[in-house]
Every structure is written in C-alpha cells, then in structure tokens.
Amino acid sequence: MVWLETKKVFIVLIGAVLNAIAMNFFLIPANVYASGFTGVAQLLSSILGDFGSTGILLFILNIPVTILAWKKVGRSFTIYSFLSVFLMSFFLEVIPVIHVSRDILLNAVFGGVIAAVGVGITLKWGASTGGMDIIAMVLSRMKDKPVGTYFFTLNAIIIITAGFLYGWEKALYTLVTLYASTRVIDAIHTRHEKLTALIITKKSEEMKNAIHDHLVRGITTFPAKGAFTNENKEMMMIVITRYELFDLERIIKEVDPNAFTNIVQTTGVYGFFRRD
C-alpha cells in the first residue's frame, strides 16, 4: 500500500512538471492558451501583468474548488489533486519562461501534447490536475448530463478573450492546442464521464466483496460460460465514473489477474445511481 501511494505521488509530480514545462517553454511565450483553469490563470496574468503570475493565480483559483472537492468527492482524491495543483504552481514559478521555438504552430502543438501527457497520466492514476476536472466530477455525480458543455463554455471564453487581447490568429492557435491536448488525453485515459465495466471472473464472490469495500457502487451479475473451455463463470456489470477507474483496475488485478474486463463508454444512466 505504501509503495502504491509512493508511485502515485511520483506520477503526480511528473504530471505537474510536464504541465509546467508545456506552459513555460511553449504556451506562455507564444501567448497561446491552455484549457480550463490554467488558461484562465494565463488570461488573468496577462491582464494583471506584474501583479499576478500564472502559477500563483492558478493556485488561488483552485482553493475554492479544492474545498468543494473535499466536501463532495472524497479526501484521498482531493489530497492528490491539491498536491498536483500545488506542485504545478510551484514549478510554474521556478522553471524559467524560455522561447524554445519562434514558430507559433510548433508551440501550440507541442505545448498541448506535453500538457495532455501530464494530465492524462495524472488522471490514469486516480488523481486530477484540479480546476475543471473537479467541477466536472461533482457535476457528473449530481446530474446525468454531459459536462462537455461546461468545458466548452469556459474554453470558449478563453479563446474569445485571447482573440480580443492578442488577435484572432492567436485564438485559432489556442484551438489547435485544445484539440491536440484532448486527443492525447483520450488516448492515455478517457474523457467519458461514466463508464461501464463488464468483468468475467471465476472469483465472483471475492471480486464483489473487494469492490464493495472500496467503491460504493451497485453490481449486477449474470451467469457466464466459456464457449471453448465450457467453464462456468460469472459476469459482473458495474457503472463507475472515470475517476474511479484506477481503483477498479487495481482491485481486479489484486483479486483475479486473469479476469476478462471490458470497459465501455456509458452515454447515459437512468434510475438509481449514487451521486453524492
């Protein structure tokens, strides 16, 4: 358990470093904006000038979101997410802003990709980079509606403001960054808010007990039989949020490494689904 937590902290650290490098080496020098709260912090920093750096503003913006997560999401997730925000803010301050390239397209693409790798691996290990991710998680628990609208609205404000401040060409390059980062995050983790796991195992009782010990989720079971081996098994169906995927994967590996698991996108949930 200690080794797992150590690896998780290390992953959060790497994710924060990658995000800071993407910002200070590519996006900030080119006046190209990131998505979510990081982009908002960039905008405020460009407006305030010497009165507020991106790192400090990012940290301040995430304080109320962290309080919300502590109350609505869970302590472990919130602690790691706050650690991610703190480390990213710290590295944004200590890593110098360097013009690696004068080509704005290269800055937009590489900045988006590097930042997305940092976000993706952080999400994959059961934490987040704060900001809109936490808001999306809270909203996904409260409503069975896509949270993409909230992401789109915030990013649209960033793009429009960038257009007014630095010209519409910079705003279009910001769109390139957002597209590149979204595709990379999709490849590393997932952008789907709810997922359905279909688990076929011979250790159904142990699996059910282990899942219930860590996740407050209902499980539906079906009898299953291997077509080739004729072995009797059981298929378990469970709907989770994307933030619970890391814990579910870890449980399955510990209980039955040979279990066959299929993770599919869930576009909607009707009926009882825990939201608090």
PEMO-V890322 format. One record per pair of residues at least 24 apart in sequence whose C-alpha atoms are under 8 Angstrom apart, sorted by the first residue. I is the first residue (numbers start at 1). J is the second residue. D is the distance in whole Angstrom. If there is no record, write none. Layout:
i->I j->J d->D
i->I j->J d->D
This chain:
i->8 j->125 d->6
i->9 j->80 d->7
i->11 j->121 d->7
i->11 j->122 d->6
i->11 j->125 d->7
i->12 j->80 d->7
i->12 j->83 d->8
i->12 j->84 d->6
i->12 j->122 d->6
i->12 j->127 d->8
i->13 j->84 d->7
i->13 j->87 d->7
i->14 j->118 d->7
i->15 j->84 d->8
i->15 j->117 d->7
i->15 j->118 d->4
i->15 j->119 d->6
i->15 j->121 d->7
i->15 j->122 d->6
i->16 j->84 d->6
i->16 j->85 d->7
i->16 j->87 d->6
i->16 j->88 d->4
i->16 j->91 d->7
i->16 j->118 d->6
i->16 j->129 d->8
i->17 j->87 d->8
i->17 j->88 d->6
i->17 j->91 d->6
i->17 j->118 d->8
i->18 j->114 d->6
i->18 j->115 d->6
i->18 j->117 d->7
i->18 j->118 d->5
i->19 j->88 d->7
i->19 j->114 d->7
i->19 j->115 d->4
i->19 j->116 d->8
i->19 j->118 d->6
i->19 j->119 d->7
i->20 j->88 d->6
i->20 j->89 d->8
i->20 j->91 d->6
i->20 j->92 d->5
i->20 j->95 d->7
i->20 j->115 d->8
i->21 j->92 d->8
i->21 j->95 d->7
i->21 j->114 d->8
i->21 j->115 d->8
i->22 j->110 d->7
i->22 j->111 d->4
i->22 j->112 d->7
i->22 j->114 d->6
i->22 j->115 d->5
i->23 j->92 d->8
i->23 j->111 d->7
i->23 j->115 d->8
i->24 j->92 d->7
i->24 j->95 d->7
i->24 j->96 d->7
i->24 j->97 d->4
i->24 j->98 d->6
i->25 j->97 d->6
i->25 j->98 d->5
i->25 j->99 d->6
i->25 j->100 d->6
i->25 j->111 d->8
i->26 j->98 d->8
i->26 j->99 d->7
i->26 j->100 d->7
i->26 j->101 d->8
i->26 j->107 d->5
i->26 j->108 d->7
i->26 j->110 d->7
i->26 j->111 d->5
i->27 j->107 d->6
i->27 j->108 d->6
i->27 j->111 d->6
i->28 j->97 d->7
i->29 j->97 d->7
i->29 j->98 d->7
i->29 j->99 d->6
i->30 j->99 d->8
i->30 j->102 d->8
i->30 j->104 d->6
i->30 j->107 d->7
i->30 j->108 d->8
i->31 j->166 d->8
i->31 j->170 d->7
i->32 j->107 d->8
i->32 j->108 d->6
i->32 j->170 d->6
i->32 j->171 d->7
i->32 j->173 d->7
i->32 j->174 d->5
i->32 j->177 d->8
i->33 j->158 d->7
i->33 j->159 d->8
i->33 j->162 d->8
i->33 j->174 d->5
i->33 j->177 d->8
i->34 j->112 d->7
i->34 j->174 d->7
i->34 j->177 d->7
i->34 j->178 d->7
i->35 j->155 d->6
i->35 j->158 d->8
i->35 j->178 d->6
i->36 j->131 d->7
i->36 j->132 d->6
i->36 j->151 d->7
i->36 j->154 d->7
i->36 j->155 d->6
i->37 j->61 d->7
i->37 j->62 d->8
i->37 j->131 d->5
i->37 j->132 d->7
i->38 j->131 d->8
i->39 j->155 d->8
i->39 j->158 d->7
i->40 j->158 d->7
i->43 j->158 d->7
i->43 j->161 d->8
i->43 j->162 d->8
i->53 j->93 d->8
i->54 j->89 d->8
i->54 j->92 d->7
i->55 j->88 d->7
i->55 j->89 d->4
i->55 j->90 d->7
i->55 j->91 d->8
i->55 j->92 d->5
i->55 j->93 d->6
i->56 j->89 d->6
i->56 j->93 d->8
i->58 j->85 d->8
i->58 j->89 d->7
i->59 j->85 d->6
i->59 j->86 d->6
i->59 j->89 d->6
i->61 j->131 d->8
i->62 j->130 d->7
i->62 j->131 d->6
i->65 j->130 d->8
i->65 j->131 d->6
i->65 j->134 d->7
i->65 j->135 d->7
i->66 j->130 d->8
i->66 j->134 d->8
i->69 j->134 d->6
i->69 j->138 d->7
i->72 j->138 d->7
i->72 j->276 d->6
i->73 j->137 d->8
i->73 j->138 d->7
i->73 j->276 d->7
i->77 j->126 d->7
i->77 j->127 d->6
i->77 j->128 d->8
i->78 j->127 d->8
i->80 j->127 d->6
i->80 j->128 d->7
i->81 j->127 d->5
i->81 j->128 d->5
i->81 j->129 d->6
i->81 j->130 d->5
i->82 j->129 d->8
i->82 j->130 d->7
i->84 j->128 d->7
i->84 j->129 d->6
i->84 j->130 d->7
i->85 j->129 d->6
i->85 j->130 d->6
i->104 j->173 d->8
i->105 j->173 d->7
i->108 j->173 d->6
i->108 j->174 d->7
i->108 j->176 d->6
i->108 j->177 d->5
i->109 j->176 d->7
i->109 j->177 d->6
i->109 j->180 d->6
i->111 j->177 d->7
i->112 j->176 d->8
i->112 j->177 d->5
i->112 j->178 d->7
i->112 j->179 d->8
i->112 j->180 d->6
i->112 j->181 d->5
i->113 j->177 d->8
i->113 j->180 d->6
i->113 j->181 d->5
i->113 j->184 d->6
i->114 j->181 d->8
i->115 j->181 d->7
i->116 j->181 d->5
i->116 j->182 d->7
i->116 j->184 d->6
i->116 j->185 d->5
i->117 j->181 d->8
i->117 j->184 d->7
i->117 j->185 d->7
i->117 j->188 d->7
i->119 j->185 d->7
i->120 j->184 d->8
i->120 j->185 d->5
i->120 j->186 d->8
i->120 j->188 d->5
i->120 j->189 d->6
i->121 j->188 d->7
i->121 j->189 d->7
i->123 j->189 d->7
i->123 j->243 d->7
i->124 j->188 d->7
i->124 j->189 d->6
i->124 j->245 d->8
i->124 j->246 d->6
i->125 j->246 d->6
i->126 j->243 d->6
i->126 j->244 d->7
i->126 j->245 d->7
i->126 j->246 d->5
i->126 j->247 d->7
i->127 j->243 d->7
i->137 j->193 d->8
i->137 j->241 d->8
i->137 j->243 d->8
i->140 j->193 d->7
i->140 j->194 d->8
i->140 j->241 d->8
i->140 j->275 d->8
i->141 j->274 d->7
i->141 j->275 d->4
i->141 j->276 d->6
i->142 j->275 d->5
i->142 j->276 d->7
i->143 j->275 d->8
i->144 j->268 d->6
i->144 j->269 d->6
i->144 j->270 d->8
i->145 j->268 d->8
i->146 j->193 d->8
i->147 j->193 d->8
i->190 j->242 d->7
i->191 j->242 d->8
i->192 j->242 d->7
i->192 j->265 d->6
i->192 j->266 d->8
i->193 j->241 d->6
i->193 j->242 d->5
i->193 j->266 d->8
i->194 j->239 d->7
i->194 j->240 d->6
i->194 j->241 d->4
i->194 j->242 d->6
i->194 j->265 d->7
i->194 j->266 d->5
i->194 j->267 d->7
i->194 j->268 d->8
i->195 j->239 d->6
i->195 j->240 d->5
i->195 j->241 d->6
i->195 j->242 d->6
i->195 j->263 d->7
i->195 j->264 d->6
i->195 j->265 d->5
i->195 j->266 d->5
i->196 j->237 d->7
i->196 j->238 d->6
i->196 j->239 d->4
i->196 j->240 d->6
i->196 j->263 d->6
i->196 j->264 d->5
i->196 j->265 d->6
i->196 j->266 d->6
i->197 j->236 d->8
i->197 j->237 d->6
i->197 j->238 d->5
i->197 j->239 d->6
i->197 j->240 d->8
i->197 j->261 d->7
i->197 j->262 d->6
i->197 j->263 d->5
i->197 j->264 d->7
i->198 j->235 d->7
i->198 j->236 d->6
i->198 j->237 d->5
i->198 j->238 d->7
i->198 j->261 d->6
i->198 j->262 d->5
i->198 j->263 d->6
i->199 j->235 d->5
i->199 j->236 d->5
i->199 j->237 d->6
i->199 j->259 d->7
i->199 j->260 d->6
i->199 j->261 d->4
i->199 j->262 d->7
i->200 j->224 d->8
i->200 j->233 d->7
i->200 j->234 d->6
i->200 j->235 d->4
i->200 j->236 d->6
i->200 j->259 d->6
i->200 j->260 d->5
i->200 j->261 d->6
i->201 j->233 d->6
i->201 j->234 d->6
i->201 j->235 d->7
i->201 j->256 d->7
i->201 j->258 d->8
i->201 j->259 d->5
i->201 j->260 d->7
i->202 j->232 d->7
i->202 j->233 d->5
i->202 j->234 d->6
i->202 j->259 d->8
i->203 j->255 d->8
i->203 j->256 d->7
i->204 j->233 d->8
i->204 j->234 d->6
i->204 j->235 d->8
i->204 j->236 d->8
i->206 j->255 d->7
i->207 j->251 d->8
i->207 j->252 d->7
i->207 j->255 d->6
i->207 j->256 d->8
i->210 j->251 d->7
i->210 j->255 d->8
i->211 j->248 d->7
i->211 j->251 d->7
i->214 j->247 d->8
i->215 j->244 d->8
i->216 j->274 d->8
i->217 j->273 d->8
i->217 j->274 d->7
i->239 j->266 d->8
